[in-house]
Amino acid sequence: RVQHGHRLLKSGLPIAAAASESGFADQAHFQRTFKQLLAATPGQYQKPSANR
């Protein structure tokens, strides 16, 4: 589910929509799980970074 959400975020979908489409109960659950597995929040992942 996180991988699917990751792909949706990469395609530009908003976090809440990616969470819902990935089968999470809510955005908070998606964010907790995403951060636990990928060491970054979905919002941090979406924002362009100078370090990338």
C-alpha positions in Angstrom: 0.0 0.0 0.0 2.8 2.4 0.8 4.5 1.7 -2.5 1.2 2.4 -4.3 0.8 5.7 -2.3 4.4 6.5 -3.1 3.8 6.2 -6.9 0.6 8.3 -6.6 2.5 11.1 -4.8 5.2 10.9 -7.4 2.5 11.4 -10.1 1.4 14.6 -8.3 -1.7 13.4 -6.4 -2.4 15.2 -3.1 -1.5 13.4 0.1 -5.1 12.8 1.2 -6.1 11.4 -2.2 -3.0 9.1 -2.3 -3.9 7.8 1.2 -7.5 7.1 0.2 -6.5 5.5 -3.1 -3.9 3.3 -1.4 -6.5 1.9 1.1 -5.5 3.7 4.2 -8.3 4.7 6.7 -7.1 8.3 6.7 -4.3 10.6 5.9 -2.7 10.4 9.4 -2.5 6.6 9.1 -0.8 6.9 5.7 1.6 9.5 7.0 2.6 7.4 10.0 3.2 4.3 8.0 5.0 6.2 5.2 7.3 7.8 7.6 8.0 4.6 9.4 9.0 2.8 6.2 10.6 5.6 4.2 12.1 7.9 6.9 10.2 10.9 5.5 6.7 12.2 5.6 4.7 12.3 2.3 4.8 16.1 2.5 8.6 16.0 2.7 8.7 13.6 -0.2 6.5 15.9 -2.4 8.5 19.1 -1.7 11.4 19.7 -4.0 14.7 19.7 -2.1 18.0 21.4 -2.9 19.7 18.1 -1.8 18.0 16.0 -4.5 
